[in-house]
Amino acid sequence: MTGSKTSKYQISDNLRFIRRISGLSQEETSRLMGISRSSYNALEVGARDATLHDISTLESISGISMDVWLNVNMRTSFRDEFESGASLLGITEFIHEYCRLSHKGRRIIARHISEYYCREAEI
């Protein structure tokens, strides 16, 4: 999917953010996506455009909608949500507990985050 540079870098930033908070390596993430590590790295650093298949695969393995992958800066939105009312301790505890979740648990959280951002976009 060749898109605007904004979408390209949006996906790149989102990939890096979600991979890191999930505690996955680039190798593990590339395996989940069914692509080589070098292909994944190029995608994460914005050296190659994501294909429709890449984004569809990300949606499938993460539970985060394609619309969110393309249009929401998850790292900034995540930070803004916490800065608007959560303490640093609350953020730290959330991330610590999130990282302890199973892959399935993380997907459930990701789905809820995705649904939240889609509702916010509609408003």
Jmol script that loads the backbone (N, CA, C; Angstrom):
load data "model"
ATOM      1  N   MET A   1       0.855  -1.157   0.000  1.00  0.00           N
ATOM      2  CA  MET A   1       0.000   0.000   0.000  1.00  0.00           C
ATOM      3  C   MET A   1       0.899   1.217   0.000  1.00  0.00           C
ATOM      4  N   THR A   2       0.993   1.843  -1.124  1.00  0.00           N
ATOM      5  CA  THR A   2       1.768   3.057  -1.183  1.00  0.00           C
ATOM      6  C   THR A   2       0.854   4.177  -0.767  1.00  0.00           C
ATOM      7  N   GLY A   3       1.246   4.885   0.269  1.00  0.00           N
ATOM      8  CA  GLY A   3       0.404   5.948   0.786  1.00  0.00           C
ATOM      9  C   GLY A   3       1.228   7.189   0.979  1.00  0.00           C
ATOM     10  N   SER A   4       0.658   8.113   1.677  1.00  0.00           N
ATOM     11  CA  SER A   4       1.389   9.339   1.959  1.00  0.00           C
ATOM     12  C   SER A   4       2.526   9.026   2.920  1.00  0.00           C
ATOM     13  N   LYS A   5       3.484   9.929   2.964  1.00  0.00           N
ATOM     14  CA  LYS A   5       4.578   9.739   3.912  1.00  0.00           C
ATOM     15  C   LYS A   5       4.042   9.703   5.328  1.00  0.00           C
ATOM     16  N   THR A   6       2.967  10.453   5.583  1.00  0.00           N
ATOM     17  CA  THR A   6       2.395  10.458   6.922  1.00  0.00           C
ATOM     18  C   THR A   6       1.952   9.053   7.304  1.00  0.00           C
ATOM     19  N   SER A   7       1.215   8.369   6.447  1.00  0.00           N
ATOM     20  CA  SER A   7       0.769   7.010   6.746  1.00  0.00           C
ATOM     21  C   SER A   7       1.946   6.073   6.910  1.00  0.00           C
ATOM     22  N   LYS A   8       2.947   6.216   6.047  1.00  0.00           N
ATOM     23  CA  LYS A   8       4.135   5.363   6.104  1.00  0.00           C
ATOM     24  C   LYS A   8       4.814   5.494   7.462  1.00  0.00           C
ATOM     25  N   TYR A   9       5.029   6.726   7.903  1.00  0.00           N
ATOM     26  CA  TYR A   9       5.705   6.930   9.171  1.00  0.00           C
ATOM     27  C   TYR A   9       4.783   6.674  10.356  1.00  0.00           C
ATOM     28  N   GLN A  10       3.480   6.841  10.140  1.00  0.00           N
ATOM     29  CA  GLN A  10       2.512   6.524  11.186  1.00  0.00           C
ATOM     30  C   GLN A  10       2.592   5.029  11.497  1.00  0.00           C
ATOM     31  N   ILE A  11       2.590   4.213  10.473  1.00  0.00           N
ATOM     32  CA  ILE A  11       2.678   2.763  10.651  1.00  0.00           C
ATOM     33  C   ILE A  11       4.017   2.404  11.285  1.00  0.00           C
ATOM     34  N   SER A  12       5.081   3.033  10.818  1.00  0.00           N
ATOM     35  CA  SER A  12       6.413   2.785  11.352  1.00  0.00           C
ATOM     36  C   SER A  12       6.463   3.080  12.854  1.00  0.00           C
ATOM     37  N   ASP A  13       5.984   4.261  13.243  1.00  0.00           N
ATOM     38  CA  ASP A  13       5.966   4.630  14.668  1.00  0.00           C
ATOM     39  C   ASP A  13       5.089   3.682  15.472  1.00  0.00           C
ATOM     40  N   ASN A  14       3.930   3.349  14.927  1.00  0.00           N
ATOM     41  CA  ASN A  14       3.011   2.455  15.635  1.00  0.00           C
ATOM     42  C   ASN A  14       3.599   1.062  15.798  1.00  0.00           C
ATOM     43  N   LEU A  15       4.261   0.559  14.766  1.00  0.00           N
ATOM     44  CA  LEU A  15       4.899  -0.764  14.848  1.00  0.00           C
ATOM     45  C   LEU A  15       5.911  -0.805  15.980  1.00  0.00           C
ATOM     46  N   ARG A  16       6.782   0.180  15.987  1.00  0.00           N
ATOM     47  CA  ARG A  16       7.829   0.230  17.005  1.00  0.00           C
ATOM     48  C   ARG A  16       7.213   0.315  18.405  1.00  0.00           C
ATOM     49  N   PHE A  17       6.228   1.192  18.573  1.00  0.00           N
ATOM     50  CA  PHE A  17       5.595   1.375  19.874  1.00  0.00           C
ATOM     51  C   PHE A  17       4.916   0.095  20.359  1.00  0.00           C
ATOM     52  N   ILE A  18       4.080  -0.512  19.520  1.00  0.00           N
ATOM     53  CA  ILE A  18       3.343  -1.710  19.921  1.00  0.00           C
ATOM     54  C   ILE A  18       4.305  -2.871  20.167  1.00  0.00           C
ATOM     55  N   ARG A  19       5.319  -3.008  19.323  1.00  0.00           N
ATOM     56  CA  ARG A  19       6.287  -4.097  19.514  1.00  0.00           C
ATOM     57  C   ARG A  19       7.002  -3.942  20.855  1.00  0.00           C
ATOM     58  N   ARG A  20       7.407  -2.732  21.165  1.00  0.00           N
ATOM     59  CA  ARG A  20       8.149  -2.508  22.412  1.00  0.00           C
ATOM     60  C   ARG A  20       7.288  -2.725  23.646  1.00  0.00           C
ATOM     61  N   ILE A  21       6.070  -2.186  23.658  1.00  0.00           N
ATOM     62  CA  ILE A  21       5.249  -2.389  24.859  1.00  0.00           C
ATOM     63  C   ILE A  21       4.772  -3.827  24.974  1.00  0.00           C
ATOM     64  N   SER A  22       4.809  -4.556  23.862  1.00  0.00           N
ATOM     65  CA  SER A  22       4.447  -5.969  23.910  1.00  0.00           C
ATOM     66  C   SER A  22       5.616  -6.835  24.337  1.00  0.00           C
ATOM     67  N   GLY A  23       6.807  -6.245  24.380  1.00  0.00           N
ATOM     68  CA  GLY A  23       7.984  -6.989  24.802  1.00  0.00           C
ATOM     69  C   GLY A  23       8.493  -7.960  23.756  1.00  0.00           C
ATOM     70  N   LEU A  24       8.185  -7.692  22.489  1.00  0.00           N
ATOM     71  CA  LEU A  24       8.621  -8.580  21.414  1.00  0.00           C
ATOM     72  C   LEU A  24       9.870  -8.030  20.734  1.00  0.00           C
ATOM     73  N   SER A  25      10.694  -8.934  20.234  1.00  0.00           N
ATOM     74  CA  SER A  25      11.851  -8.527  19.438  1.00  0.00           C
ATOM     75  C   SER A  25      11.395  -8.340  17.989  1.00  0.00           C
ATOM     76  N   GLN A  26      12.246  -7.743  17.189  1.00  0.00           N
ATOM     77  CA  GLN A  26      11.929  -7.629  15.764  1.00  0.00           C
ATOM     78  C   GLN A  26      11.809  -9.018  15.143  1.00  0.00           C
ATOM     79  N   GLU A  27      12.645  -9.930  15.577  1.00  0.00           N
ATOM     80  CA  GLU A  27      12.610 -11.311  15.064  1.00  0.00           C
ATOM     81  C   GLU A  27      11.257 -11.959  15.358  1.00  0.00           C
ATOM     82  N   GLU A  28      10.800 -11.833  16.599  1.00  0.00           N
ATOM     83  CA  GLU A  28       9.508 -12.430  16.980  1.00  0.00           C
ATOM     84  C   GLU A  28       8.357 -11.794  16.204  1.00  0.00           C
ATOM     85  N   THR A  29       8.400 -10.485  16.066  1.00  0.00           N
ATOM     86  CA  THR A  29       7.330  -9.785  15.348  1.00  0.00           C
ATOM     87  C   THR A  29       7.335 -10.163  13.876  1.00  0.00           C
ATOM     88  N   SER A  30       8.510 -10.242  13.278  1.00  0.00           N
ATOM     89  CA  SER A  30       8.584 -10.616  11.858  1.00  0.00           C
ATOM     90  C   SER A  30       8.050 -12.032  11.642  1.00  0.00           C
ATOM     91  N   ARG A  31       8.339 -12.925  12.590  1.00  0.00           N
ATOM     92  CA  ARG A  31       7.827 -14.298  12.500  1.00  0.00           C
ATOM     93  C   ARG A  31       6.300 -14.306  12.560  1.00  0.00           C
ATOM     94  N   LEU A  32       5.728 -13.506  13.485  1.00  0.00           N
ATOM     95  CA  LEU A  32       4.265 -13.415  13.585  1.00  0.00           C
ATOM     96  C   LEU A  32       3.639 -12.886  12.296  1.00  0.00           C
ATOM     97  N   MET A  33       4.361 -11.975  11.641  1.00  0.00           N
ATOM     98  CA  MET A  33       3.851 -11.381  10.405  1.00  0.00           C
ATOM     99  C   MET A  33       4.131 -12.236   9.179  1.00  0.00           C
ATOM    100  N   GLY A  34       5.016 -13.222   9.326  1.00  0.00           N
ATOM    101  CA  GLY A  34       5.346 -14.080   8.189  1.00  0.00           C
ATOM    102  C   GLY A  34       6.263 -13.415   7.177  1.00  0.00           C
ATOM    103  N   ILE A  35       7.121 -12.509   7.659  1.00  0.00           N
ATOM    104  CA  ILE A  35       8.091 -11.850   6.780  1.00  0.00           C
ATOM    105  C   ILE A  35       9.481 -11.971   7.403  1.00  0.00           C
ATOM    106  N   SER A  36      10.503 -11.673   6.610  1.00  0.00           N
ATOM    107  CA  SER A  36      11.875 -11.756   7.130  1.00  0.00           C
ATOM    108  C   SER A  36      12.119 -10.622   8.117  1.00  0.00           C
ATOM    109  N   ARG A  37      13.126 -10.812   8.962  1.00  0.00           N
ATOM    110  CA  ARG A  37      13.472  -9.784   9.935  1.00  0.00           C
ATOM    111  C   ARG A  37      13.915  -8.516   9.221  1.00  0.00           C
ATOM    112  N   SER A  38      14.678  -8.660   8.139  1.00  0.00           N
ATOM    113  CA  SER A  38      15.137  -7.474   7.408  1.00  0.00           C
ATOM    114  C   SER A  38      13.970  -6.716   6.781  1.00  0.00           C
ATOM    115  N   SER A  39      12.966  -7.439   6.292  1.00  0.00           N
ATOM    116  CA  SER A  39      11.763  -6.789   5.755  1.00  0.00           C
ATOM    117  C   SER A  39      11.018  -6.068   6.857  1.00  0.00           C
ATOM    118  N   TYR A  40      10.922  -6.728   8.019  1.00  0.00           N
ATOM    119  CA  TYR A  40      10.236  -6.099   9.146  1.00  0.00           C
ATOM    120  C   TYR A  40      10.986  -4.835   9.570  1.00  0.00           C
ATOM    121  N   ASN A  41      12.311  -4.931   9.688  1.00  0.00           N
ATOM    122  CA  ASN A  41      13.113  -3.784  10.094  1.00  0.00           C
ATOM    123  C   ASN A  41      12.901  -2.614   9.132  1.00  0.00           C
ATOM    124  N   ALA A  42      12.899  -2.893   7.832  1.00  0.00           N
ATOM    125  CA  ALA A  42      12.684  -1.835   6.839  1.00  0.00           C
ATOM    126  C   ALA A  42      11.310  -1.187   7.027  1.00  0.00           C
ATOM    127  N   LEU A  43      10.332  -1.979   7.377  1.00  0.00           N
ATOM    128  CA  LEU A  43       8.990  -1.468   7.634  1.00  0.00           C
ATOM    129  C   LEU A  43       8.977  -0.603   8.890  1.00  0.00           C
ATOM    130  N   GLU A  44       9.635  -1.074   9.940  1.00  0.00           N
ATOM    131  CA  GLU A  44       9.638  -0.346  11.214  1.00  0.00           C
ATOM    132  C   GLU A  44      10.397   0.971  11.138  1.00  0.00           C
ATOM    133  N   VAL A  45      11.433   1.044  10.330  1.00  0.00           N
ATOM    134  CA  VAL A  45      12.193   2.298  10.227  1.00  0.00           C
ATOM    135  C   VAL A  45      11.693   3.188   9.093  1.00  0.00           C
ATOM    136  N   GLY A  46      10.663   2.739   8.386  1.00  0.00           N
ATOM    137  CA  GLY A  46      10.078   3.548   7.323  1.00  0.00           C
ATOM    138  C   GLY A  46      10.833   3.486   6.012  1.00  0.00           C
ATOM    139  N   ALA A  47      11.706   2.473   5.850  1.00  0.00           N
ATOM    140  CA  ALA A  47      12.473   2.339   4.613  1.00  0.00           C
ATOM    141  C   ALA A  47      11.666   1.671   3.500  1.00  0.00           C
ATOM    142  N   ARG A  48      10.541   1.058   3.855  1.00  0.00           N
ATOM    143  CA  ARG A  48       9.662   0.489   2.832  1.00  0.00           C
ATOM    144  C   ARG A  48       8.216   0.739   3.232  1.00  0.00           C
ATOM    145  N   ASP A  49       7.383   0.832   2.218  1.00  0.00           N
ATOM    146  CA  ASP A  49       5.957   1.039   2.444  1.00  0.00           C
ATOM    147  C   ASP A  49       5.307  -0.265   2.875  1.00  0.00           C
ATOM    148  N   ALA A  50       4.320  -0.153   3.745  1.00  0.00           N
ATOM    149  CA  ALA A  50       3.539  -1.321   4.147  1.00  0.00           C
ATOM    150  C   ALA A  50       2.596  -1.680   3.005  1.00  0.00           C
ATOM    151  N   THR A  51       2.470  -2.964   2.755  1.00  0.00           N
ATOM    152  CA  THR A  51       1.500  -3.423   1.762  1.00  0.00           C
ATOM    153  C   THR A  51       0.152  -3.609   2.458  1.00  0.00           C
ATOM    154  N   LEU A  52      -0.876  -3.761   1.672  1.00  0.00           N
ATOM    155  CA  LEU A  52      -2.192  -4.048   2.231  1.00  0.00           C
ATOM    156  C   LEU A  52      -2.139  -5.348   3.037  1.00  0.00           C
ATOM    157  N   HIS A  53      -1.374  -6.322   2.540  1.00  0.00           N
ATOM    158  CA  HIS A  53      -1.210  -7.589   3.247  1.00  0.00           C
ATOM    159  C   HIS A  53      -0.532  -7.373   4.601  1.00  0.00           C
ATOM    160  N   ASP A  54       0.513  -6.523   4.645  1.00  0.00           N
ATOM    161  CA  ASP A  54       1.197  -6.221   5.910  1.00  0.00           C
ATOM    162  C   ASP A  54       0.211  -5.656   6.931  1.00  0.00           C
ATOM    163  N   ILE A  55      -0.572  -4.684   6.505  1.00  0.00           N
ATOM    164  CA  ILE A  55      -1.493  -4.015   7.424  1.00  0.00           C
ATOM    165  C   ILE A  55      -2.606  -4.959   7.853  1.00  0.00           C
ATOM    166  N   SER A  56      -3.082  -5.760   6.935  1.00  0.00           N
ATOM    167  CA  SER A  56      -4.107  -6.753   7.261  1.00  0.00           C
ATOM    168  C   SER A  56      -3.567  -7.767   8.274  1.00  0.00           C
ATOM    169  N   THR A  57      -2.315  -8.174   8.096  1.00  0.00           N
ATOM    170  CA  THR A  57      -1.681  -9.107   9.028  1.00  0.00           C
ATOM    171  C   THR A  57      -1.525  -8.456  10.405  1.00  0.00           C
ATOM    172  N   LEU A  58      -1.109  -7.194  10.427  1.00  0.00           N
ATOM    173  CA  LEU A  58      -0.982  -6.474  11.700  1.00  0.00           C
ATOM    174  C   LEU A  58      -2.327  -6.394  12.417  1.00  0.00           C
ATOM    175  N   GLU A  59      -3.361  -6.118  11.659  1.00  0.00           N
ATOM    176  CA  GLU A  59      -4.709  -6.056  12.229  1.00  0.00           C
ATOM    177  C   GLU A  59      -5.091  -7.413  12.816  1.00  0.00           C
ATOM    178  N   SER A  60      -4.792  -8.458  12.103  1.00  0.00           N
ATOM    179  CA  SER A  60      -5.141  -9.810  12.537  1.00  0.00           C
ATOM    180  C   SER A  60      -4.383 -10.243  13.787  1.00  0.00           C
ATOM    181  N   ILE A  61      -3.080  -9.991  13.838  1.00  0.00           N
ATOM    182  CA  ILE A  61      -2.303 -10.476  14.985  1.00  0.00           C
ATOM    183  C   ILE A  61      -2.401  -9.570  16.203  1.00  0.00           C
ATOM    184  N   SER A  62      -2.738  -8.293  15.994  1.00  0.00           N
ATOM    185  CA  SER A  62      -2.774  -7.369  17.134  1.00  0.00           C
ATOM    186  C   SER A  62      -4.177  -7.085  17.641  1.00  0.00           C
ATOM    187  N   GLY A  63      -5.169  -7.254  16.766  1.00  0.00           N
ATOM    188  CA  GLY A  63      -6.520  -6.870  17.142  1.00  0.00           C
ATOM    189  C   GLY A  63      -6.760  -5.378  17.007  1.00  0.00           C
ATOM    190  N   ILE A  64      -5.797  -4.650  16.470  1.00  0.00           N
ATOM    191  CA  ILE A  64      -5.919  -3.198  16.266  1.00  0.00           C
ATOM    192  C   ILE A  64      -6.356  -2.967  14.826  1.00  0.00           C
ATOM    193  N   SER A  65      -7.412  -2.186  14.653  1.00  0.00           N
ATOM    194  CA  SER A  65      -7.982  -1.994  13.318  1.00  0.00           C
ATOM    195  C   SER A  65      -7.008  -1.312  12.367  1.00  0.00           C
ATOM    196  N   MET A  66      -7.215  -1.586  11.091  1.00  0.00           N
ATOM    197  CA  MET A  66      -6.401  -1.000  10.035  1.00  0.00           C
ATOM    198  C   MET A  66      -6.479   0.528  10.106  1.00  0.00           C
ATOM    199  N   ASP A  67      -7.662   1.052  10.390  1.00  0.00           N
ATOM    200  CA  ASP A  67      -7.852   2.493  10.483  1.00  0.00           C
ATOM    201  C   ASP A  67      -6.940   3.099  11.558  1.00  0.00           C
ATOM    202  N   VAL A  68      -6.829   2.431  12.684  1.00  0.00           N
ATOM    203  CA  VAL A  68      -5.969   2.932  13.763  1.00  0.00           C
ATOM    204  C   VAL A  68      -4.501   2.841  13.349  1.00  0.00           C
ATOM    205  N   TRP A  69      -4.095   1.713  12.746  1.00  0.00           N
ATOM    206  CA  TRP A  69      -2.703   1.573  12.292  1.00  0.00           C
ATOM    207  C   TRP A  69      -2.329   2.719  11.363  1.00  0.00           C
ATOM    208  N   LEU A  70      -3.265   3.120  10.492  1.00  0.00           N
ATOM    209  CA  LEU A  70      -2.973   4.132   9.484  1.00  0.00           C
ATOM    210  C   LEU A  70      -3.128   5.570   9.970  1.00  0.00           C
ATOM    211  N   ASN A  71      -4.049   5.806  10.899  1.00  0.00           N
ATOM    212  CA  ASN A  71      -4.439   7.180  11.190  1.00  0.00           C
ATOM    213  C   ASN A  71      -4.215   7.678  12.605  1.00  0.00           C
ATOM    214  N   VAL A  72      -3.790   6.829  13.509  1.00  0.00           N
ATOM    215  CA  VAL A  72      -3.612   7.246  14.898  1.00  0.00           C
ATOM    216  C   VAL A  72      -2.159   7.039  15.301  1.00  0.00           C
ATOM    217  N   ASN A  73      -1.554   8.060  15.871  1.00  0.00           N
ATOM    218  CA  ASN A  73      -0.219   7.890  16.435  1.00  0.00           C
ATOM    219  C   ASN A  73      -0.426   7.302  17.826  1.00  0.00           C
ATOM    220  N   MET A  74      -0.299   5.986  17.934  1.00  0.00           N
ATOM    221  CA  MET A  74      -0.624   5.296  19.181  1.00  0.00           C
ATOM    222  C   MET A  74       0.262   5.733  20.341  1.00  0.00           C
ATOM    223  N   ARG A  75       1.533   5.955  20.076  1.00  0.00           N
ATOM    224  CA  ARG A  75       2.453   6.343  21.145  1.00  0.00           C
ATOM    225  C   ARG A  75       2.030   7.690  21.736  1.00  0.00           C
ATOM    226  N   THR A  76       1.773   8.672  20.877  1.00  0.00           N
ATOM    227  CA  THR A  76       1.366   9.995  21.341  1.00  0.00           C
ATOM    228  C   THR A  76       0.004   9.939  22.027  1.00  0.00           C
ATOM    229  N   SER A  77      -0.932   9.217  21.437  1.00  0.00           N
ATOM    230  CA  SER A  77      -2.267   9.110  22.023  1.00  0.00           C
ATOM    231  C   SER A  77      -2.219   8.427  23.379  1.00  0.00           C
ATOM    232  N   PHE A  78      -1.427   7.383  23.479  1.00  0.00           N
ATOM    233  CA  PHE A  78      -1.260   6.643  24.729  1.00  0.00           C
ATOM    234  C   PHE A  78      -0.697   7.576  25.805  1.00  0.00           C
ATOM    235  N   ARG A  79       0.350   8.305  25.434  1.00  0.00           N
ATOM    236  CA  ARG A  79       0.973   9.246  26.368  1.00  0.00           C
ATOM    237  C   ARG A  79      -0.011  10.338  26.785  1.00  0.00           C
ATOM    238  N   ASP A  80      -0.729  10.908  25.822  1.00  0.00           N
ATOM    239  CA  ASP A  80      -1.677  11.986  26.117  1.00  0.00           C
ATOM    240  C   ASP A  80      -2.787  11.524  27.047  1.00  0.00           C
ATOM    241  N   GLU A  81      -3.268  10.302  26.823  1.00  0.00           N
ATOM    242  CA  GLU A  81      -4.325   9.774  27.688  1.00  0.00           C
ATOM    243  C   GLU A  81      -3.848   9.695  29.134  1.00  0.00           C
ATOM    244  N   PHE A  82      -2.644   9.202  29.322  1.00  0.00           N
ATOM    245  CA  PHE A  82      -2.125   9.077  30.679  1.00  0.00           C
ATOM    246  C   PHE A  82      -1.774  10.435  31.282  1.00  0.00           C
ATOM    247  N   GLU A  83      -1.226  11.317  30.466  1.00  0.00           N
ATOM    248  CA  GLU A  83      -0.865  12.634  30.979  1.00  0.00           C
ATOM    249  C   GLU A  83      -2.085  13.441  31.385  1.00  0.00           C
ATOM    250  N   SER A  84      -3.224  13.136  30.803  1.00  0.00           N
ATOM    251  CA  SER A  84      -4.423  13.906  31.106  1.00  0.00           C
ATOM    252  C   SER A  84      -4.981  13.606  32.492  1.00  0.00           C
ATOM    253  N   GLY A  85      -4.527  12.541  33.128  1.00  0.00           N
ATOM    254  CA  GLY A  85      -5.079  12.281  34.447  1.00  0.00           C
ATOM    255  C   GLY A  85      -4.392  11.207  35.253  1.00  0.00           C
ATOM    256  N   ALA A  86      -3.499  10.501  34.657  1.00  0.00           N
ATOM    257  CA  ALA A  86      -2.845   9.407  35.385  1.00  0.00           C
ATOM    258  C   ALA A  86      -1.520   9.873  35.966  1.00  0.00           C
ATOM    259  N   SER A  87      -1.171   9.299  37.072  1.00  0.00           N
ATOM    260  CA  SER A  87       0.128   9.597  37.683  1.00  0.00           C
ATOM    261  C   SER A  87       1.203   8.750  37.009  1.00  0.00           C
ATOM    262  N   LEU A  88       2.446   9.129  37.199  1.00  0.00           N
ATOM    263  CA  LEU A  88       3.560   8.351  36.662  1.00  0.00           C
ATOM    264  C   LEU A  88       3.521   6.936  37.220  1.00  0.00           C
ATOM    265  N   LEU A  89       3.181   6.808  38.495  1.00  0.00           N
ATOM    266  CA  LEU A  89       3.069   5.483  39.094  1.00  0.00           C
ATOM    267  C   LEU A  89       1.987   4.669  38.386  1.00  0.00           C
ATOM    268  N   GLY A  90       0.868   5.300  38.071  1.00  0.00           N
ATOM    269  CA  GLY A  90      -0.210   4.614  37.363  1.00  0.00           C
ATOM    270  C   GLY A  90       0.224   4.132  35.994  1.00  0.00           C
ATOM    271  N   ILE A  91       0.963   4.975  35.279  1.00  0.00           N
ATOM    272  CA  ILE A  91       1.465   4.597  33.953  1.00  0.00           C
ATOM    273  C   ILE A  91       2.428   3.421  34.080  1.00  0.00           C
ATOM    274  N   THR A  92       3.339   3.511  35.024  1.00  0.00           N
ATOM    275  CA  THR A  92       4.332   2.453  35.232  1.00  0.00           C
ATOM    276  C   THR A  92       3.652   1.138  35.593  1.00  0.00           C
ATOM    277  N   GLU A  93       2.685   1.190  36.480  1.00  0.00           N
ATOM    278  CA  GLU A  93       1.965  -0.023  36.871  1.00  0.00           C
ATOM    279  C   GLU A  93       1.205  -0.617  35.696  1.00  0.00           C
ATOM    280  N   PHE A  94       0.570   0.246  34.896  1.00  0.00           N
ATOM    281  CA  PHE A  94      -0.167  -0.243  33.736  1.00  0.00           C
ATOM    282  C   PHE A  94       0.774  -0.967  32.772  1.00  0.00           C
ATOM    283  N   ILE A  95       1.886  -0.329  32.427  1.00  0.00           N
ATOM    284  CA  ILE A  95       2.830  -0.938  31.484  1.00  0.00           C
ATOM    285  C   ILE A  95       3.389  -2.239  32.049  1.00  0.00           C
ATOM    286  N   HIS A  96       3.728  -2.249  33.334  1.00  0.00           N
ATOM    287  CA  HIS A  96       4.248  -3.462  33.963  1.00  0.00           C
ATOM    288  C   HIS A  96       3.217  -4.597  33.871  1.00  0.00           C
ATOM    289  N   GLU A  97       1.985  -4.307  34.205  1.00  0.00           N
ATOM    290  CA  GLU A  97       0.939  -5.337  34.154  1.00  0.00           C
ATOM    291  C   GLU A  97       0.636  -5.752  32.721  1.00  0.00           C
ATOM    292  N   TYR A  98       0.641  -4.791  31.812  1.00  0.00           N
ATOM    293  CA  TYR A  98       0.388  -5.098  30.403  1.00  0.00           C
ATOM    294  C   TYR A  98       1.433  -6.082  29.874  1.00  0.00           C
ATOM    295  N   CYS A  99       2.678  -5.849  30.212  1.00  0.00           N
ATOM    296  CA  CYS A  99       3.763  -6.712  29.735  1.00  0.00           C
ATOM    297  C   CYS A  99       3.681  -8.120  30.319  1.00  0.00           C
ATOM    298  N   ARG A 100       3.006  -8.286  31.426  1.00  0.00           N
ATOM    299  CA  ARG A 100       2.850  -9.606  32.030  1.00  0.00           C
ATOM    300  C   ARG A 100       1.692 -10.390  31.418  1.00  0.00           C
ATOM    301  N   LEU A 101       0.851  -9.729  30.631  1.00  0.00           N
ATOM    302  CA  LEU A 101      -0.295 -10.406  30.032  1.00  0.00           C
ATOM    303  C   LEU A 101       0.153 -11.421  28.983  1.00  0.00           C
ATOM    304  N   SER A 102      -0.682 -12.403  28.776  1.00  0.00           N
ATOM    305  CA  SER A 102      -0.446 -13.346  27.685  1.00  0.00           C
ATOM    306  C   SER A 102      -0.669 -12.617  26.365  1.00  0.00           C
ATOM    307  N   HIS A 103      -0.272 -13.258  25.278  1.00  0.00           N
ATOM    308  CA  HIS A 103      -0.494 -12.683  23.949  1.00  0.00           C
ATOM    309  C   HIS A 103      -1.992 -12.424  23.750  1.00  0.00           C
ATOM    310  N   LYS A 104      -2.823 -13.348  24.176  1.00  0.00           N
ATOM    311  CA  LYS A 104      -4.272 -13.193  24.032  1.00  0.00           C
ATOM    312  C   LYS A 104      -4.764 -11.991  24.844  1.00  0.00           C
ATOM    313  N   GLY A 105      -4.264 -11.840  26.056  1.00  0.00           N
ATOM    314  CA  GLY A 105      -4.642 -10.710  26.899  1.00  0.00           C
ATOM    315  C   GLY A 105      -4.253  -9.382  26.280  1.00  0.00           C
ATOM    316  N   ARG A 106      -3.083  -9.334  25.675  1.00  0.00           N
ATOM    317  CA  ARG A 106      -2.633  -8.113  25.015  1.00  0.00           C
ATOM    318  C   ARG A 106      -3.528  -7.792  23.828  1.00  0.00           C
ATOM    319  N   ARG A 107      -3.946  -8.811  23.105  1.00  0.00           N
ATOM    320  CA  ARG A 107      -4.843  -8.592  21.959  1.00  0.00           C
ATOM    321  C   ARG A 107      -6.178  -8.033  22.417  1.00  0.00           C
ATOM    322  N   ILE A 108      -6.665  -8.497  23.552  1.00  0.00           N
ATOM    323  CA  ILE A 108      -7.934  -7.979  24.073  1.00  0.00           C
ATOM    324  C   ILE A 108      -7.779  -6.500  24.413  1.00  0.00           C
ATOM    325  N   ILE A 109      -6.699  -6.152  25.099  1.00  0.00           N
ATOM    326  CA  ILE A 109      -6.439  -4.745  25.436  1.00  0.00           C
ATOM    327  C   ILE A 109      -6.311  -3.928  24.151  1.00  0.00           C
ATOM    328  N   ALA A 110      -5.567  -4.432  23.182  1.00  0.00           N
ATOM    329  CA  ALA A 110      -5.377  -3.725  21.917  1.00  0.00           C
ATOM    330  C   ALA A 110      -6.715  -3.503  21.212  1.00  0.00           C
ATOM    331  N   ARG A 111      -7.594  -4.496  21.272  1.00  0.00           N
ATOM    332  CA  ARG A 111      -8.910  -4.355  20.639  1.00  0.00           C
ATOM    333  C   ARG A 111      -9.693  -3.228  21.299  1.00  0.00           C
ATOM    334  N   HIS A 112      -9.639  -3.178  22.617  1.00  0.00           N
ATOM    335  CA  HIS A 112     -10.360  -2.119  23.333  1.00  0.00           C
ATOM    336  C   HIS A 112      -9.781  -0.738  23.007  1.00  0.00           C
ATOM    337  N   ILE A 113      -8.459  -0.649  22.915  1.00  0.00           N
ATOM    338  CA  ILE A 113      -7.826   0.619  22.551  1.00  0.00           C
ATOM    339  C   ILE A 113      -8.255   1.017  21.143  1.00  0.00           C
ATOM    340  N   SER A 114      -8.247   0.055  20.232  1.00  0.00           N
ATOM    341  CA  SER A 114      -8.656   0.309  18.860  1.00  0.00           C
ATOM    342  C   SER A 114     -10.096   0.801  18.800  1.00  0.00           C
ATOM    343  N   GLU A 115     -10.992   0.136  19.519  1.00  0.00           N
ATOM    344  CA  GLU A 115     -12.402   0.538  19.543  1.00  0.00           C
ATOM    345  C   GLU A 115     -12.554   1.942  20.112  1.00  0.00           C
ATOM    346  N   TYR A 116     -11.783   2.245  21.152  1.00  0.00           N
ATOM    347  CA  TYR A 116     -11.837   3.570  21.768  1.00  0.00           C
ATOM    348  C   TYR A 116     -11.444   4.646  20.754  1.00  0.00           C
ATOM    349  N   TYR A 117     -10.332   4.446  20.049  1.00  0.00           N
ATOM    350  CA  TYR A 117      -9.873   5.452  19.103  1.00  0.00           C
ATOM    351  C   TYR A 117     -10.815   5.579  17.918  1.00  0.00           C
ATOM    352  N   CYS A 118     -11.434   4.496  17.496  1.00  0.00           N
ATOM    353  CA  CYS A 118     -12.410   4.578  16.403  1.00  0.00           C
ATOM    354  C   CYS A 118     -13.630   5.384  16.841  1.00  0.00           C
ATOM    355  N   ARG A 119     -14.096   5.184  18.084  1.00  0.00           N
ATOM    356  CA  ARG A 119     -15.227   5.976  18.589  1.00  0.00           C
ATOM    357  C   ARG A 119     -14.843   7.445  18.689  1.00  0.00           C
ATOM    358  N   GLU A 120     -13.635   7.728  19.165  1.00  0.00           N
ATOM    359  CA  GLU A 120     -13.178   9.120  19.294  1.00  0.00           C
ATOM    360  C   GLU A 120     -13.104   9.800  17.925  1.00  0.00           C
ATOM    361  N   ALA A 121     -12.689   9.059  16.914  1.00  0.00           N
ATOM    362  CA  ALA A 121     -12.575   9.623  15.557  1.00  0.00           C
ATOM    363  C   ALA A 121     -13.939   9.976  14.980  1.00  0.00           C
ATOM    364  N   GLU A 122     -14.967   9.252  15.405  1.00  0.00           N
ATOM    365  CA  GLU A 122     -16.314   9.496  14.905  1.00  0.00           C
ATOM    366  C   GLU A 122     -16.927  10.753  15.506  1.00  0.00           C
ATOM    367  N   ILE A 123     -16.439  11.158  16.671  1.00  0.00           N
ATOM    368  CA  ILE A 123     -17.007  12.320  17.371  1.00  0.00           C
ATOM    369  C   ILE A 123     -16.558  13.613  16.758  1.00  0.00           C
TER     370      ILE A 123
END
end "model"
wireframe off; spacefill off
backbone 0.3
color backbone group
